[in-house]
C-alpha cells in the first residue's frame, strides 16, 4: 500500500510543480529524500509525460491554429520563434549530454537553486514594475528563453518553467506573454526529452515488469489531472497577480532545506 500511496504522491507533486516556477525536479528529489520514495528514471519520465498531456489539451487548439495558419502571419512568426528556441535548446542539450553533464542527486544544490531562483523572481518583478511588458517576443528574447531551458537540465531546483518565464520577463515580456511562451515551448521540449529518456531507459534497463507498468500508468494519470488544474489556475492567476508568492515560497523552502541537510 505504501508503494501505491507514494506513486500517487509523486504524481501529484509532478503535476502541480512541473509548470509552476518552483521546480518539479527539485520537489521530486526532496520528496524522495524525505520520504524514502525511490522510483526509476522511467517512472519520472512517465509522470512528466502526464503533465505534458495536460498542457497539450489546454494549448492544443492554439498550437493547431498557428500550424494551420488560422492566426495569420503573426501566428506563423510566433511558431518560427518557438521552433528556433526549441532547436537551440536541443543542440545545447545534446552538447551537455555529450559532455556528461547531468542532474546531481544530492539535495544541497536543490536548496541553493531554490534560493537563487526566488531572489531572481524578486528581481524580475522589480524590473517589470519599472518597464512596460510587451506581448510578443522578439527573436532575441525567444532564443534567450531557449538557452535558459538548459539551466533546468543541469541544475536541479532551477525549474524549466521558472527559468523560461524569468528569461522572458527580463527580456521585456509581460507576465502573461512570458508564461504563454514558456508553456507552449514546453510542449516540444518535454515531448523530445520524454521520448529520448524513454528510449534510453528501455535500452539500458530493459522492459519493466507488470507492477512497474501499473505504477507508471497511475502516476501518469494523477500527474495529468493535477497538472491540468495547476496550469489552468496559473494562466488565470498571472493575468492580475505577480510571481512574488512563488519567490518567497522558494526562498523559504530553500532556507528550511539547507537547515535540514546541514551537518
DRENKERO-388188 format. One line per 3 residues: number of its first residue (from 1); for each residue x, y, z of C-alpha. Coordinates in steps of 0.02 Angstrom, whole numbers, always signed. Layout:
! residues N
NUM> X,Y,Z ~ ...
! end
This chain:
! residues 263
1> +0,+0,+0 ~ +142,+119,+42 ~ +212,+99,-134
4> +46,+147,-213 ~ +24,+297,-99 ~ +199,+351,-145
7> +157,+337,-330 ~ +3,+447,-308 ~ +100,+573,-204
10> +240,+588,-332 ~ +111,+605,-472 ~ +27,+748,-378
13> +194,+834,-345 ~ +245,+821,-527 ~ +77,+881,-591
16> +71,+1031,-475 ~ +253,+1085,-493 ~ +300,+1048,-675
19> +234,+1211,-746 ~ +239,+1319,-590 ~ +404,+1414,-566
22> +455,+1311,-415 ~ +546,+1160,-494 ~ +465,+990,-516
25> +633,+900,-516 ~ +683,+986,-356 ~ +521,+941,-269
28> +529,+760,-328 ~ +707,+744,-263 ~ +657,+822,-97
31> +507,+706,-80 ~ +611,+553,-120 ~ +744,+607,+5
34> +622,+647,+146 ~ +501,+502,+123 ~ +619,+371,+54
37> +521,+356,-108 ~ +637,+282,-238 ~ +574,+272,-415
40> +657,+229,-581 ~ +701,+358,-711 ~ +568,+280,-821
43> +437,+321,-689 ~ +496,+502,-684 ~ +482,+512,-873
46> +306,+440,-863 ~ +239,+567,-739 ~ +321,+709,-836
49> +229,+645,-990 ~ +67,+656,-892 ~ +98,+840,-856
52> +140,+866,-1040 ~ -27,+790,-1091 ~ -118,+918,-984
55> -32,+1063,-1073 ~ -67,+984,-1242 ~ -252,+979,-1200
58> -254,+1161,-1144 ~ -142,+1237,-1278 ~ -175,+1113,-1417
61> -308,+1219,-1506 ~ -194,+1372,-1505 ~ -46,+1272,-1568
64> -151,+1195,-1705 ~ -214,+1367,-1758 ~ -35,+1428,-1776
67> +17,+1275,-1877 ~ -133,+1283,-1995 ~ -114,+1471,-2021
70> -277,+1520,-1938 ~ -186,+1653,-1838 ~ -109,+1727,-1994
73> +66,+1795,-2014 ~ +83,+1838,-1830 ~ +45,+1658,-1780
76> +171,+1590,-1906 ~ +306,+1707,-1840 ~ +269,+1653,-1663
79> +283,+1471,-1716 ~ +451,+1503,-1802 ~ +517,+1585,-1644
82> +461,+1435,-1542 ~ +547,+1321,-1666 ~ +710,+1420,-1657
85> +704,+1421,-1468 ~ +673,+1233,-1461 ~ +810,+1197,-1588
88> +935,+1295,-1485 ~ +883,+1201,-1329 ~ +901,+1034,-1419
91> +1076,+1074,-1483 ~ +1136,+1135,-1313 ~ +1051,+988,-1227
94> +1140,+862,-1339 ~ +1305,+951,-1308 ~ +1276,+943,-1120
97> +1236,+758,-1135 ~ +1396,+725,-1235 ~ +1495,+816,-1100
100> +1418,+703,-969 ~ +1326,+843,-879 ~ +1176,+777,-784
103> +1071,+819,-631 ~ +1157,+781,-465 ~ +1052,+680,-343
106> +1109,+760,-180 ~ +987,+885,-102 ~ +1103,+1032,-60
109> +1112,+1100,-241 ~ +921,+1093,-247 ~ +909,+1206,-95
112> +1032,+1331,-165 ~ +944,+1334,-334 ~ +777,+1364,-248
115> +853,+1511,-154 ~ +937,+1589,-305 ~ +780,+1566,-410
118> +675,+1650,-277 ~ +786,+1805,-274 ~ +786,+1809,-465
121> +596,+1811,-464 ~ +602,+1960,-344 ~ +722,+2047,-463
124> +614,+2008,-615 ~ +459,+2079,-530 ~ +556,+2237,-484
127> +614,+2251,-664 ~ +437,+2232,-731 ~ +371,+2367,-614
130> +488,+2491,-698 ~ +464,+2433,-878 ~ +314,+2407,-990
133> +297,+2223,-1031 ~ +275,+2175,-1214 ~ +155,+2042,-1276
136> +255,+1975,-1422 ~ +432,+1903,-1403 ~ +567,+1958,-1523
139> +694,+1836,-1592 ~ +824,+1885,-1463 ~ +706,+1851,-1319
142> +646,+1687,-1395 ~ +824,+1622,-1413 ~ +869,+1680,-1237
145> +720,+1581,-1172 ~ +783,+1429,-1268 ~ +954,+1444,-1187
148> +875,+1464,-1014 ~ +794,+1293,-1027 ~ +965,+1210,-1015
151> +986,+1277,-837 ~ +848,+1162,-777 ~ +933,+1013,-860
154> +1096,+1044,-768 ~ +1047,+1124,-602 ~ +911,+1033,-502
157> +791,+1152,-420 ~ +806,+1282,-558 ~ +635,+1246,-638
160> +616,+1243,-827 ~ +459,+1348,-820 ~ +537,+1467,-694
163> +694,+1492,-798 ~ +598,+1522,-960 ~ +470,+1639,-880
166> +609,+1740,-798 ~ +706,+1749,-961 ~ +550,+1815,-1045
169> +515,+1943,-909 ~ +696,+2006,-906 ~ +683,+2014,-1096
172> +539,+2136,-1083 ~ +386,+2021,-1095 ~ +235,+2039,-983
175> +199,+1900,-858 ~ +60,+1831,-967 ~ +164,+1832,-1127
178> +315,+1754,-1040 ~ +205,+1619,-962 ~ +118,+1578,-1126
181> +282,+1562,-1221 ~ +354,+1454,-1082 ~ +205,+1335,-1084
184> +199,+1322,-1273 ~ +387,+1295,-1286 ~ +371,+1161,-1153
187> +268,+1053,-1272 ~ +405,+1008,-1398 ~ +541,+1018,-1265
190> +461,+897,-1143 ~ +399,+785,-1285 ~ +575,+768,-1355
193> +652,+745,-1182 ~ +524,+612,-1135 ~ +548,+516,-1298
196> +737,+519,-1281 ~ +736,+470,-1097 ~ +607,+333,-1126
199> +711,+258,-1265 ~ +871,+269,-1163 ~ +794,+189,-1009
202> +716,+46,-1107 ~ +883,+16,-1192 ~ +986,+14,-1032
205> +864,-53,-901 ~ +755,-160,-1013 ~ +566,-176,-1018
208> +491,-153,-844 ~ +382,-282,-761 ~ +193,-279,-746
211> +189,-196,-575 ~ +304,-56,-630 ~ +193,-25,-782
214> +44,-10,-664 ~ +137,+117,-557 ~ +188,+209,-714
217> +9,+216,-777 ~ -60,+276,-611 ~ +75,+409,-592
220> +44,+467,-772 ~ -144,+486,-742 ~ -125,+575,-575
223> +5,+694,-646 ~ -103,+734,-798 ~ -256,+777,-695
226> -164,+883,-566 ~ -60,+972,-700 ~ -218,+1016,-796
229> -292,+1109,-648 ~ -125,+1185,-597 ~ -94,+1257,-771
232> -273,+1320,-787 ~ -255,+1406,-619 ~ -86,+1486,-660
235> -148,+1553,-828 ~ -287,+1647,-738 ~ -176,+1696,-592
238> -42,+1787,-692 ~ -169,+1900,-777 ~ -193,+2001,-617
241> -57,+1943,-497 ~ +132,+1940,-479 ~ +252,+1794,-453
244> +305,+1861,-283 ~ +220,+1721,-182 ~ +321,+1594,-281
247> +480,+1691,-244 ~ +450,+1689,-56 ~ +398,+1507,-62
250> +561,+1460,-149 ~ +665,+1561,-27 ~ +576,+1490,+124
253> +589,+1310,+62 ~ +772,+1335,+16 ~ +815,+1400,+189
256> +723,+1259,+276 ~ +802,+1128,+164 ~ +977,+1196,+192
259> +945,+1187,+378 ~ +885,+1006,+364 ~ +1034,+947,+262
262> +1168,+1046,+353 ~ +1285,+938,+460
! end
